[in-house]
Amino acid sequence: MVAAVGATKGLGLLGTLRLGLFQGCLGCLAVIFAGMLNRVMLSELGFPGLLVGGALACEQFVAPARVWFGQMSDAHPLAGRHRVPYIWLGALLFCGLAVLSIPLIFHVAALLQLGNRLALLGGIAALCGLFACYGLAISLASTPYLALVIDRTTEQERPRAVGLIWCLLTVGIVVGAIAITVSLRELDGVRDPLVLREALLGFMGRVVLLVLLLTAVATVGMESRTAAPTTRSAGEDGITLRQAWALITSSRQVLVFFGFLVLFTLGLFLQDPILESYGADVFGMAIAATASLNALWGVGTLVGLLLAGGWIVPRLGKLPTARLGCQLIIASLVLLLLAGVVRQVAALQLVMLLFGLAAGIGTNSALVLMLDLTLPQAAGTFVGVWGLAQALSRALGKVVGGGLLDLGRALQGWASLGDSPLFAYGLVLGVEILVAYGALLLLSRVNLRQFREDTGRSLTKVLALELG
């Protein structure tokens, strides 16, 4: 682990809450990108579902860079610090790109109307490139951030710290959804691109200024300048990317848990790119109303995180709680599909609250397992690998979710199955149920003891070679 002057283990409650403000900012931006902009592109601007899913997925397709960013923060301090400068640099970049995304989206919408194929291809490439750069900036900030959480917490306090920090992520999602509802209420029913563009650009500008301010508040003083290592040898401090990768690949359990994280995250978010459109097309909800679905999901997730971190995990254990979370997620997805059959907004809202509760329970246990399956000597690199698994599955979720929606619509027209939008959305939810069940099966093969034995032996070999 990175040694620093004055750095001490243990954050305390106030320190954990302060550090968690950055995670809250990420949650707020996530609901704006995955929810509001997704809804506007699909329902107001008429973008094809595959284009929207593919463009948004570019944010996660650059996820392999997380491994490099994590190792870089382990080995190459900036201004004498390993984590905080990377967080600040990433925040500046993703805030700037968030503002630029608004005019570019409306430019591509205009090109779709004009029908100039060459110009449209250029616009789509620019949109995908912007979202890819946004994903790189998020990775640059969030991977060292999670490594900082590991640096500053003991194994005993980590479950509580993870629960609180991810609660603040969920609070950020709720706050973002409420901000959308309040700030953009006057846009209900508005289809004029010029009106939408100006309102969204002003809203995004205000959001990113607040995000930058809270990022500074969250991280100032959280990391001291690096000194001569006192808890590690020189060989350990100089661990390379190749050596870190040798640690990662030394245990089959890494591959098993990587696969679980992919399926778990995909089973949790496959409906994400189509959820607000589901509310609009099947239930007839307005923009502000569909944004409230994310708020309900966030409230349920917040309760689930608190229940899991403070009560369920200490009593059942990490693996049993993760199994419970997977089972509850499957049940919630079935209910989400049934809500579309009855087409009652109240039923949809209740299901989203329950879905959030299941997500919170599953996420807390999965995160604690993720941080336990990490070696302190290569914390940034391991966090990068686990972040890669989650990001790749989020990317797949956006592409596959949007693609399945388009496929369902095409099949419905080809087979003359009527004009009900439920068929296409039901296809997405049905596949998601199967994926979540696959995650439950793979979880049964995760073994913490085996991971620690395998990577411990590999670490000894790596350090022996380095010192030899």
C-alpha positions in Angstrom: 0.0 0.0 0.0 1.2 3.5 -0.7 3.1 5.0 2.3 2.5 8.6 3.0 3.6 11.2 5.5 1.0 11.5 8.2 -1.3 9.0 6.5 -3.2 6.9 9.0 -5.5 4.0 8.7 -9.1 4.7 9.6 -11.3 7.4 8.2 -13.9 7.7 11.0 -17.6 8.5 10.3 -17.1 12.2 9.2 -14.1 11.4 7.1 -15.9 8.6 5.3 -18.9 10.8 4.6 -16.7 13.6 3.3 -14.8 11.2 1.0 -18.1 9.8 -0.1 -19.2 13.2 -1.5 -17.1 12.4 -4.7 -19.0 9.2 -5.1 -22.3 11.1 -4.8 -21.1 13.4 -7.6 -20.5 10.4 -9.8 -24.0 9.1 -9.0 -25.6 12.5 -10.0 -23.8 12.5 -13.3 -24.6 8.9 -14.0 -28.4 9.5 -13.7 -28.1 12.5 -16.0 -26.2 10.5 -18.7 -27.8 7.1 -18.4 -31.3 8.4 -17.6 -32.1 11.9 -18.8 -29.9 12.2 -21.9 -30.8 8.6 -22.9 -34.5 9.4 -22.6 -34.1 12.7 -24.6 -32.2 11.0 -27.4 -34.6 8.1 -27.7 -38.0 9.7 -27.1 -37.6 13.4 -27.8 -35.0 13.4 -30.6 -35.9 10.0 -32.2 -32.5 8.4 -32.1 -32.4 4.6 -32.9 -32.0 2.5 -29.8 -28.8 0.8 -31.0 -27.2 4.2 -31.7 -28.0 5.5 -28.3 -26.9 2.3 -26.6 -23.7 2.1 -28.6 -22.7 5.7 -28.0 -23.3 5.5 -24.3 -21.5 2.2 -24.2 -18.3 3.8 -25.5 -18.0 5.3 -22.0 -17.4 1.7 -20.7 -15.6 0.2 -23.7 -12.5 2.2 -22.7 -12.6 0.4 -19.3 -9.4 -1.6 -19.9 -7.6 1.7 -19.2 -8.8 1.4 -15.6 -6.1 -1.3 -15.0 -3.4 1.1 -16.4 -4.7 4.1 -14.4 -4.8 2.0 -11.2 -1.2 0.8 -11.7 -0.1 4.3 -12.7 -1.5 5.7 -9.5 0.3 2.9 -7.5 3.7 3.6 -9.1 3.8 7.2 -10.3 2.8 9.9 -7.8 1.9 13.4 -9.0 3.0 16.3 -6.8 4.0 13.7 -4.2 0.6 12.1 -4.0 -0.6 8.8 -5.5 -4.4 9.2 -5.6 -5.8 12.8 -5.2 -4.1 14.5 -8.2 -5.5 11.8 -10.5 -9.0 12.3 -9.0 -8.8 16.1 -9.6 -7.5 15.8 -13.2 -10.2 13.2 -14.1 -12.9 15.4 -12.5 -11.8 18.5 -14.6 -11.9 16.4 -17.8 -15.2 14.6 -17.3 -17.0 17.9 -16.2 -15.8 19.7 -19.3 -16.9 16.8 -21.6 -20.3 16.6 -19.9 -21.0 20.1 -21.0 -19.8 19.5 -24.5 -22.1 16.5 -24.9 -25.3 18.6 -25.0 -24.6 20.6 -28.2 -23.1 17.5 -29.9 -26.2 15.4 -29.2 -28.4 18.0 -30.8 -26.1 18.4 -33.7 -26.3 14.7 -34.4 -30.1 14.9 -34.1 -30.1 17.6 -36.8 -28.0 15.4 -39.0 -30.4 12.6 -38.6 -33.2 14.8 -40.0 -31.1 16.0 -42.9 -30.2 12.5 -44.1 -26.6 13.4 -45.2 -25.0 10.0 -44.7 -21.4 11.1 -44.7 -22.0 14.0 -42.3 -24.1 11.8 -40.1 -21.3 9.2 -39.9 -19.0 11.9 -38.8 -21.4 13.1 -36.2 -21.9 9.6 -34.8 -18.1 9.1 -34.7 -17.7 12.4 -32.8 -20.5 11.4 -30.3 -19.0 8.0 -29.7 -15.5 9.6 -29.3 -16.8 12.1 -26.8 -18.4 9.4 -24.7 -15.3 7.4 -24.9 -13.2 10.3 -23.6 -15.8 10.9 -20.9 -15.3 7.2 -19.9 -11.5 7.6 -19.8 -11.9 10.7 -17.5 -14.2 8.8 -15.2 -11.8 5.9 -15.1 -8.9 8.3 -14.4 -10.7 9.7 -11.4 -12.6 6.7 -10.0 -9.9 4.0 -10.0 -7.5 6.0 -7.8 -10.5 7.0 -5.7 -11.4 3.4 -4.9 -7.7 2.7 -4.2 -7.7 5.7 -1.8 -10.6 4.1 0.0 -8.5 0.9 0.4 -5.5 2.9 1.5 -7.4 4.7 4.2 -9.5 1.9 5.7 -8.8 -1.2 7.7 -10.3 -4.6 6.8 -12.6 -4.4 9.8 -14.1 -1.0 9.0 -14.2 -1.5 5.2 -17.7 -3.0 5.0 -19.1 0.0 6.9 -17.1 2.5 4.9 -18.1 0.8 1.6 -21.8 0.9 2.7 -21.6 4.6 3.6 -19.7 5.6 0.5 -22.1 3.7 -1.8 -25.0 5.1 0.1 -23.7 8.6 -1.0 -23.5 7.3 -4.6 -27.2 6.4 -4.3 -27.9 9.8 -2.7 -26.3 11.4 -5.7 -28.5 9.4 -8.0 -31.6 10.5 -6.0 -30.5 14.1 -5.9 -29.7 14.0 -9.6 -33.1 12.6 -10.4 -34.9 15.1 -8.2 -32.8 18.0 -9.8 -33.9 16.8 -13.2 -37.6 16.6 -12.1 -37.5 20.1 -10.5 -35.3 21.9 -13.0 -36.8 20.5 -16.2 -40.5 20.3 -15.2 -41.4 23.0 -17.8 -40.0 20.8 -20.6 -42.9 18.2 -20.3 -44.3 17.8 -23.8 -41.7 20.1 -25.4 -40.3 18.8 -28.7 -38.6 21.9 -30.0 -34.8 21.0 -30.2 -33.7 24.6 -29.7 -35.7 25.0 -26.4 -34.5 21.6 -25.2 -30.9 22.3 -26.1 -30.7 25.6 -24.2 -32.5 24.2 -21.1 -30.3 21.1 -20.9 -27.1 23.1 -21.5 -27.8 25.5 -18.7 -28.8 22.6 -16.4 -25.6 20.7 -17.2 -23.4 23.8 -16.6 -24.8 24.3 -13.1 -24.4 20.6 -12.3 -20.7 20.4 -13.3 -19.8 23.5 -11.3 -21.3 21.9 -8.2 -19.5 18.6 -8.9 -16.1 20.3 -9.1 -16.7 22.1 -5.8 -17.8 19.0 -4.0 -14.8 17.0 -5.4 -12.5 19.5 -3.8 -14.3 19.4 -0.5 -14.3 15.5 -0.6 -10.6 15.0 -1.3 -8.6 18.0 0.1 -6.3 16.6 2.9 -7.3 13.0 2.3 -3.8 12.1 1.2 -0.5 13.3 2.5 2.7 13.7 0.4 4.6 10.4 -0.2 7.7 9.8 1.9 10.3 7.1 2.1 8.2 3.9 2.6 8.1 2.7 6.2 5.8 -0.2 5.8 7.1 -1.7 2.6 10.4 -2.5 1.1 11.8 -0.8 -1.9 11.0 -3.8 -4.1 7.4 -3.7 -3.1 7.1 0.0 -3.8 8.4 -0.5 -7.4 6.0 -3.2 -8.5 5.5 -3.0 -12.2 2.4 -3.5 -14.3 3.8 -6.8 -15.6 4.3 -8.0 -12.0 0.9 -6.8 -10.9 -0.6 -8.6 -13.8 1.2 -11.8 -12.7 -0.5 -11.4 -9.3 -3.9 -10.9 -10.9 -3.6 -14.0 -13.2 -2.1 -16.2 -10.4 -5.5 -17.4 -9.1 -8.4 -19.0 -11.0 -10.6 -17.3 -8.5 -9.8 -13.9 -10.2 -11.4 -15.2 -13.4 -14.4 -16.6 -11.5 -15.0 -13.4 -9.6 -14.4 -11.3 -12.8 -17.1 -13.4 -14.5 -19.5 -13.0 -11.6 -19.0 -9.2 -11.6 -19.8 -9.0 -15.3 -23.0 -11.1 -15.0 -24.1 -9.4 -11.8 -23.7 -5.9 -13.2 -25.2 -6.9 -16.5 -28.2 -8.5 -14.6 -28.6 -5.2 -12.7 -28.3 -2.7 -15.5 -29.4 -4.4 -18.8 -32.7 -2.5 -18.6 -30.9 0.8 -17.7 -30.8 2.3 -21.2 -34.4 1.6 -21.9 -36.0 2.1 -18.4 -37.2 5.7 -18.9 -38.4 4.9 -22.4 -40.2 1.9 -20.9 -42.0 4.4 -18.6 -42.7 6.7 -21.5 -43.9 4.1 -24.1 -45.7 1.5 -22.0 -47.0 3.7 -19.1 -47.3 7.1 -20.9 -45.1 8.9 -18.4 -43.6 12.4 -19.0 -39.9 13.3 -18.7 -40.1 14.5 -15.1 -42.1 11.4 -14.1 -39.7 8.9 -15.7 -36.8 10.7 -14.0 -38.6 10.0 -10.7 -38.2 6.2 -11.4 -34.4 6.6 -10.8 -35.2 8.5 -7.6 -37.3 5.6 -6.3 -34.7 3.1 -7.4 -32.1 5.2 -5.6 -34.1 5.4 -2.3 -34.5 1.6 -2.4 -30.8 1.1 -3.1 -29.9 3.4 -0.2 -32.0 1.4 2.2 -30.6 -1.9 0.8 -27.0 -0.7 1.2 -27.7 0.4 4.8 -29.5 -2.9 5.7 -26.7 -5.0 4.1 -23.8 -3.1 5.6 -25.2 -2.7 9.1 -27.3 -5.8 9.6 -27.4 -8.5 6.9 -23.7 -8.9 6.1 -22.6 -9.1 9.7 -25.3 -11.8 10.4 -25.3 -13.8 7.2 -21.8 -13.2 5.9 -20.6 -11.8 2.6 -21.3 -14.7 0.2 -24.7 -15.6 1.6 -25.8 -11.9 1.3 -24.5 -11.7 -2.3 -26.7 -14.8 -3.1 -29.7 -13.2 -1.4 -29.1 -10.1 -3.4 -29.0 -12.0 -6.7 -32.2 -13.9 -5.8 -34.0 -10.6 -5.0 -32.8 -9.0 -8.2 -34.3 -11.9 -10.2 -37.6 -11.5 -8.4 -37.6 -7.7 -9.0 -37.1 -8.1 -12.7 -40.0 -10.6 -12.9 -42.2 -8.0 -11.1 -40.9 -5.2 -13.4 -42.1 -7.2 -16.4 -45.5 -8.0 -14.8 -45.9 -4.3 -14.0 -45.9 -3.6 -17.8 -48.7 -6.2 -18.3 -51.0 -4.3 -15.9 -49.7 -0.9 -17.0 -50.3 0.8 -13.7 -47.8 3.6 -12.9 -48.2 2.9 -9.1 -47.2 -0.7 -9.6 -44.1 0.4 -11.6 -43.1 2.8 -8.9 -43.4 0.2 -6.2 -41.4 -2.3 -8.2 -38.6 0.2 -8.8 -38.4 0.8 -5.0 -38.2 -3.0 -4.4 -35.7 -3.4 -7.3 -33.5 -0.7 -5.6 -33.7 -2.5 -2.3 -32.5 -5.7 -4.0 -29.8 -3.8 -5.8 -28.5 -2.3 -2.6 -28.3 -5.6 -0.8 -26.5 -7.3 -3.7 -24.2 -4.3 -4.4 -23.0 -3.9 -0.8 -22.0 -7.6 -0.6 -20.4 -7.6 -4.0 -18.4 -4.5 -3.3 -17.1 -5.9 0.0 -16.1 -9.1 -1.7 -14.4 -7.0 -4.4 -12.3 -5.1 -1.9 -11.5 -8.3 0.0 -10.3 -9.9 -3.3 -7.5 -7.2 -3.5 -3.9 -7.2 -2.4 -2.7 -4.0 -0.7 0.6 -4.2 -2.7 -1.3 -3.7 -6.0 -4.5 -2.1 -4.7 -4.8 0.3 -7.7 -4.3 -2.5 -10.2 -6.8 -4.9 -8.6 -9.4 -2.2 -8.3 -8.8 -1.4 -12.0 -9.5 -5.1 -12.9 -12.7 -5.2 -10.9 -13.7 -1.8 -12.3 -13.0 -3.2 -15.7 -15.4 -6.1 -15.1 -18.2 -3.7 -14.0 -17.5 -1.2 -16.8 -17.5 -3.8 -19.6 -20.8 -5.2 -18.4 -22.3 -1.7 -18.2 -21.1 -1.2 -21.8 -22.6 -4.5 -22.9 -25.8 -3.6 -21.0 -26.2 -0.4 -23.0 -25.4 -1.9 -26.4 -27.4 -5.2 -25.8 -30.2 -3.4 -24.0 -30.7 -1.0 -26.9 -30.1 -3.7 -29.5 -32.6 -6.1 -27.9 -35.2 -3.3 -27.9 -34.6 -2.7 -31.7 -34.7 -6.5 -32.3 -37.9 -6.9 -30.4 -39.5 -4.1 -32.4 -38.3 -5.7 -35.6 -39.6 -9.1 -34.6 -42.9 -7.6 -33.6 -43.4 -6.0 -37.0 -42.2 -9.1 -38.9 -44.4 -11.5 -37.0 -47.4 -9.1 -37.0 -47.7 -9.2 -33.2 -49.6 -6.0 -32.9 -48.4 -2.5 -31.9 -48.1 -3.0 -28.1 -44.6 -1.7 -27.0 -44.5 -4.3 -24.2 -43.2 -7.1 -26.5 -39.9 -5.4 -27.2 -39.3 -4.3 -23.6 -40.3 -7.7 -22.4 -37.6 -9.3 -24.5 -35.0 -7.0 -22.8 -36.3 -7.9 -19.3 -36.5 -11.6 -20.1 -32.9 -11.8 -21.2 -31.9 -9.8 -18.1 -33.6 -12.4 -15.8 -31.5 -15.1 -17.4 -28.3 -13.2 -17.0 -29.0 -12.5 -13.3 -29.6 -16.2 -12.8 -26.2 -16.9 -14.5 -24.5 -14.6 -11.9 -26.2 -16.5 -9.1 -24.8 -19.8 -10.4 -21.3 -18.4 -10.8 -21.2 -16.9 -7.3 -21.4 -20.4 -5.9 -17.8 -21.0 -7.2 -16.2 -18.0 -5.5 -13.7 -19.0 -2.8 -11.9 -16.2 -0.8 -9.5 -18.5 0.9 -8.3 -20.0 -2.4 -7.8 -16.5 -3.8 -5.6 -15.4 -0.8 -3.5 -18.5 -0.9 -2.9 -18.3 -4.7 -2.0 -14.6 -4.8 0.0 -14.8 -1.6 2.3 -17.4 -3.2 2.6 -15.4 -6.4 3.5 -12.2 -4.5 6.3 -14.0 -2.7 7.7 -15.1 -6.1 7.3 -11.7 -7.7 9.2 -9.9 -4.8 11.9 -12.6 -4.7 12.6 -12.1 -8.4 12.6 -8.3 -7.9 15.0 -8.4 -5.0 17.1 -11.2 -6.6 
